[in-house]
Amino acid sequence: MEKGKGIMVGGRRWAVEFTDNSTAPSTRDFPDPPGFTRASQDQEDSSVARQKKDAEANWKAQKAWEVAQGPVKNLLMMGFMMWMSGSTVHLFSIGITFSALWQPISALRDVGKVFEPYKDSKVELLGPKLVFLALNMVGLALGIWKLNTLGLLPTHASDWVSSLPPAQEVEFSGGGLPLY
């Protein structure tokens, strides 16, 4: 090739062809320098990849435990809201109570979807799932307890049969003013 002349490739004057048509030996034909082996480089790459996978598995396990312990915040908030709503039957207390029942039920229904992003062959999800289930069952029990304190659960025979007299109150508490 003459100096200053372009190569005609596919009809374009200054195009560069990257295919190697020369008869020169390739870089694979040269021996590796002393102390360098391609196998060690492949091992280092595989150990780095293994470390990345282990780090990702640890991160997924940590996030799964965080998600599993998430209902604790909901329990505390819902308990405070139920305490603030009082023990009388009115619209606010019934709404809070049914919200306290609905949230754990929907969480229990969607356990698989909640832990789907953390599925991995190296991550054990049984513990976080059991903690998640237990905390949501506690939330469900809290809602049922509130239904009972509101008197909305049928707990006596008179709640089912109308001919029976209602249960007698065992205890009565009154105000601090004397009745004269």
Steps between C-alpha positions, in 0.01 A plus 500: 500500500637835409538772756209743505264287294177374648369148485188450294264287708148455378522808277604739778840656473607544866329202662701275726472124485547329835536145381846352539609355167868510581716196548661642818470279809219589740551597863404147605810369328728697733580338834365662815752708699658339808261487797187540289261218425162534340353240735574718806326794334195283435505385863517859622206591277301205634587586861394862443175379344449262793560784747249718315242221512566447872469873566174511304367199691591664832328822391187308397493314832538826692220666302277195547541529878422873482181426309413223747528739794300774326163407656634602844466866400148432378413325827615793710318754285180295487509435875531872568216578258275238663580640843415851381172384344365390838276210594166632384342400173508787254612552142864583574561203730334258259702638208827469693410147610419378150817664372690312773341179375539564127870591498625169650260296288624661178862466616448129576344453158796662321794341685638351178491833318664681790802269504523446123784754445716321757480149354843354443652154524738626771238690705288311752160670520323264740602695815399843368172361366416340836577825686288693247212254545526508881500879518201523268317239708565718807350793307197288413463399866520867599213578261291211634570612857375849408184348348445318830551815709248680281253217564474411131605135537233244588652359819189394698218260424254791504680645199385201294159419650256785545288325766786490754557795732821699442799426720510680833769759551750373754641836585378858487701815528355843549619856524650671803187695600290360786138422420270650769 
